[in-house]
Amino acid sequence: MSVSSVFYHFIDARRRSHDSVDDFRAWLSGFGSEYEALFANLSAIDPYFISLTELRERLATVLESYFGIARS
């Protein structure tokens, strides 16, 4: 995912949404409680004090850890 996509979906989305939620968590909330742990892990990321590149890495780490995906 490009850093511009990370910005749009993780930072700008918080400004655009009525409840200040990024697009990832807004999408996950549509699945009910099935992804509560992933939702919580994404909520723990503070995007305002790291670079977009580091934010992209943290998002990837959270997703890989949750879904048991190993980087090659």
N, C-alpha and C positions, 0 to 999 in steps of 0.2 A: 504494500500500500504506500502510495506517495505521501510525503509529509504534508502536502497541501490537502490531501484527503483526510489525513489525521486531524489537521486543523479544522476542516469543515465539519467532520462528523463527531469530533470529540470536544472541541472547544467552542466553535461558532454555534453548534447545535444547542449548547446550554443557553446561549443568548436568544436563540430563535424559539425555544420551546417555552411553554407557559409554566412548566414545573422545573425548569433549569436542569433538565436531564439530557445527556448526550444521546446521539442517535443509536449507539450500541445498546445502552440500557433501555432506551425506549422500545427498541425492537425486541429485546429479551423479555420485557414486561408483558408482551403479547402472548408469551408461552405460559403464563401463570407462575406457579412456584417451582416449576421444573428446573429453572436455572438460577435459583436464589443465590447460591454460592458464587457463581460466576458474576452475577449482578453485584454482589458485595465486594468481590475482588476488584472489579472495574471501578466501583465507587471509591475504593481506597486510593486510587491513583489521583494525585493532585497535579494537574497539567500546567499550573501557572508558574512553577519554579524550576522547570526543566526545559531543555530544548525540545523542539519537535522531533528530532531524531531520537533522543532518549525516550520521549513519550511513545514513539512508534515501537521502540525496543521493549518497553515495559508492557505495552498492549500485547505484543507478540508473546512475551514471556508468560503473561497471565493466561492467554488463550492456549498456548502450548502445554502449560502445566495442567490446566483444567481438562483438556481433551487428551492428555497423554501423548502428545506429539513430540518427537525428538527432532531437533534441527540437524540437518546434514551438513 
